[in-house]
Amino acid sequence: MPEPGLVSWNTLIGAYALEGHAAEAISLFHEMQGFGIGANDVVFVATLTACSHLGLLDMARDYFFSMIRDHWITPIPEHYVCMVDILGRAGKLAEAQELADGMPFPPDPATWRSIVGSCQIHSEATLAARAAERLDPGTSDPYVLLRNININE
């Protein structure tokens, strides 16, 4: 393409992030900015997802706050879910829970599943049970997720 626009960049960055090529997604994000293409909420979801796959907590925090401060983008639930996921994977479970509780809108099931999944990684049954309580009790989600936690007590 002679001059790819924001939609093209979003598509590339999102595809790389979702297919597990996180480093390439982040590199493309910086390349896009180098061409003077402004970022939007979609590209930040993809970039935060890439950070999550690579475990880049500090970089994700920088992007999250830059999104607000430098790009005037109000975070949407997907941005918060990415941050909760990154924090949880990094073992910062209390901080992930605090972020979920402090969101400017009610956390959705993806937020709580992310916390439960992080608790599974870190064998934290107590917080997992509290997060699972916030999932729809009419589904099997809470029970399946909790069943997979290795309790070392």
C-alpha positions as CSV (number, residue, x, y, z in Angstrom):
1,M,0.0,0.0,0.0
2,P,1.4,3.4,-0.8
3,E,0.1,5.0,2.4
4,P,-1.5,2.7,4.9
5,G,-4.1,4.3,7.1
6,L,-5.1,3.7,10.7
7,V,-7.4,0.8,9.8
8,S,-4.5,-1.0,8.1
9,W,-2.2,-0.5,11.0
10,N,-4.9,-1.6,13.5
11,T,-5.4,-4.7,11.4
12,L,-1.7,-5.6,11.2
13,I,-1.0,-4.9,14.9
14,G,-4.1,-6.7,16.0
15,A,-3.3,-9.8,13.9
16,Y,0.2,-10.0,15.1
17,A,-0.9,-9.6,18.8
18,L,-3.6,-12.2,18.5
19,E,-1.5,-14.7,16.7
20,G,1.2,-14.6,19.4
21,H,3.7,-12.4,17.6
22,A,3.7,-9.8,20.3
23,A,7.2,-8.4,19.7
24,E,6.2,-7.7,16.1
25,A,3.0,-6.1,17.1
26,I,4.8,-3.7,19.4
27,S,7.4,-2.9,16.8
28,L,4.6,-2.1,14.3
29,F,2.9,0.2,16.9
30,H,6.1,2.2,17.1
31,E,6.5,2.1,13.3
32,M,3.0,3.4,12.9
33,Q,3.7,6.3,15.2
34,G,6.9,7.0,13.3
35,F,4.8,7.6,10.2
36,G,2.7,10.1,12.1
37,I,-0.4,7.9,12.3
38,G,-2.3,8.7,15.5
39,A,-3.3,5.7,17.7
40,N,-6.9,4.9,18.7
41,D,-8.6,2.7,21.3
42,V,-8.4,-0.4,19.0
43,V,-4.7,-0.2,18.5
44,F,-4.1,0.2,22.2
45,V,-6.1,-2.9,22.9
46,A,-3.9,-4.8,20.5
47,T,-0.7,-3.3,21.9
48,L,-1.7,-4.0,25.5
49,T,-2.6,-7.6,24.5
50,A,0.9,-7.9,23.0
51,C,2.4,-6.6,26.2
52,S,0.4,-9.2,28.1
53,H,1.7,-12.1,25.9
54,L,5.3,-10.9,26.5
55,G,4.9,-10.2,30.2
56,L,5.8,-6.5,29.8
57,L,4.1,-5.0,32.8
58,D,6.1,-1.7,32.9
59,M,5.7,-1.2,29.2
60,A,2.0,-1.9,29.4
61,R,1.6,0.6,32.2
62,D,3.4,3.2,30.1
63,Y,1.1,2.6,27.1
64,F,-2.0,2.7,29.3
65,F,-1.1,6.0,30.8
66,S,0.2,7.4,27.5
67,M,-3.1,6.5,25.9
68,I,-4.9,8.7,28.4
69,R,-2.3,11.5,28.8
70,D,-0.9,11.8,25.3
71,H,-3.7,10.5,23.0
72,W,-6.7,11.7,25.0
73,I,-8.3,8.2,24.8
74,T,-10.7,7.2,27.5
75,P,-10.0,3.6,28.5
76,I,-12.8,1.1,27.6
77,P,-13.4,-2.2,29.4
78,E,-11.0,-4.0,27.0
79,H,-8.1,-1.8,28.1
80,Y,-8.8,-2.5,31.7
81,V,-9.1,-6.3,31.1
82,C,-5.7,-6.2,29.4
83,M,-4.2,-4.4,32.4
84,V,-5.8,-6.7,34.9
85,D,-4.5,-9.7,32.9
86,I,-1.0,-8.3,32.7
87,L,-1.0,-7.5,36.4
88,G,-2.3,-10.9,37.3
89,R,0.1,-12.8,35.1
90,A,2.9,-10.8,36.8
91,G,1.7,-12.1,40.2
92,K,0.4,-8.7,41.2
93,L,-3.0,-10.2,42.1
94,A,-4.0,-7.6,44.7
95,E,-3.2,-4.8,42.3
96,A,-5.2,-6.6,39.6
97,Q,-8.2,-6.9,42.0
98,E,-7.8,-3.2,43.0
99,L,-7.8,-2.1,39.4
100,A,-10.9,-4.2,38.7
101,D,-12.7,-2.8,41.7
102,G,-11.7,0.8,40.7
103,M,-12.8,0.8,37.1
104,P,-15.2,3.6,36.2
105,F,-17.8,0.9,35.1
106,P,-18.8,-2.5,36.4
107,P,-16.2,-5.1,35.6
108,D,-17.4,-7.6,33.0
109,P,-17.0,-11.4,33.1
110,A,-13.8,-11.2,31.1
111,T,-12.3,-9.2,34.0
112,W,-13.2,-11.8,36.6
113,R,-12.2,-14.7,34.4
114,S,-8.8,-13.0,33.9
115,I,-8.3,-12.7,37.7
116,V,-9.4,-16.3,38.3
117,G,-7.0,-17.4,35.5
118,S,-4.1,-15.5,37.1
119,C,-5.0,-17.0,40.5
120,Q,-4.7,-20.4,38.8
121,I,-1.2,-19.6,37.6
122,H,-0.2,-18.4,41.1
123,S,-2.2,-21.0,43.1
124,E,-4.2,-18.3,44.9
125,A,-7.5,-20.0,45.8
126,T,-9.0,-17.4,48.1
127,L,-8.9,-14.5,45.7
128,A,-10.0,-16.8,42.9
129,A,-13.1,-17.8,44.9
130,R,-13.9,-14.1,45.5
131,A,-13.5,-13.3,41.8
132,A,-15.5,-16.3,40.7
133,E,-18.4,-15.3,42.9
134,R,-18.8,-12.3,40.6
135,L,-19.3,-14.5,37.5
136,D,-22.8,-15.6,36.5
137,P,-23.7,-18.4,38.9
138,G,-26.2,-19.7,36.3
139,T,-23.2,-20.8,34.1
140,S,-20.5,-23.4,34.7
141,D,-17.8,-20.8,34.4
142,P,-17.0,-20.2,38.1
143,Y,-17.0,-23.9,38.9
144,V,-14.8,-24.9,35.9
145,L,-12.3,-22.1,36.5
146,L,-12.1,-22.9,40.3
147,R,-11.7,-26.6,39.7
148,N,-8.5,-26.0,37.7
149,I,-6.8,-24.2,40.6
150,N,-4.0,-26.2,42.2
151,I,-4.5,-25.8,45.9
152,N,-1.3,-26.3,47.8
153,E,-2.7,-25.9,51.3
